[in-house]
């Protein structure tokens, strides 16, 4: 079997590609390289440079490479930017997905895996977020991911495709330094950037109803994200007709901002105590995944702890900012 991985040259995509190759699977990558880097890919993996919105290109790729399943990761993913540019996000994330699904359906493919996000939940008032927790996304980005899940489910039912949608929680770390996250949009690289500039990390609010007053999140190593995709691929290969799943990818452990800064300080040897500033609008106090369903359905559990995430992320940061 051969899998097409859209967005496979990006931060998460490249980890998934390598995990798939290490698991003995043939893959082809489609990426427009707007944020991806061809150097992230193993030399033996074919790269097609182009957009998910290009239907003729998709048709050629599916035919020429004998694609039997699609793993769709390509998407715009900056929450703040999505608020400023909702039309662009709906076009890229929803219409791009629709075009890929249409090409897959017309080619008779029976396996489709979507990379989704915990952003679909919004600000849930629960201790642990399960897949049945009501979804109320708070940004156009989160909306596009929820709509994408609906679209995948509907297309799967209509066209006989087995489908899996994976909802990532807070991704961190790197499998190797050269695969580290080049963006500065998440907590860990934001802290690294401040520390490297000799400035204290910013803590957005310390008066939340949590044990230490700072926000609590579920952090997951990107290498674990990759192995969860491989587990989903195995399920789709073994039983496409009986598969229609939406699953969280998390550790089921909450980590506060203060706790994260403590680990970062220990790993880097720098003062990461932080500076308290005003809350950011829309930040929920606590978002922690239940990882029970993915363990039951796919036999998958996370292997890396918080220190693994920070140590590997710091090595990648130092490689890019010597």
Secondary structure, DSSP 4 states (H G I P E B T S, - for coil): -EEEEETTTSHHHHHHHHHHHHTT-EEEEEE--SS--GGGS-TTSEEEE--TT-HHHHHHHHHHTT--EEEE------HHHHHH-HHHHIIIIIIHHHHHHHHHHHTT--EEEEEEEGGGT-S--SSSB-TTSPP--SSHHHHHHHHHHHHHHHHHHHHT-EEEEEEE-EEE--SSGGGS-----SHHHHHHHHHHTT-PPEEE-S-SSSTTSS-EE-EEEHHHHHHHHHHHHHHHHH-STT-EEEEEES-S--EEHHHHHHHHHHHH-S----EEEPPPTT--SEE-B--HHHHHHH-------HHHHHHHHHHHHHHH--
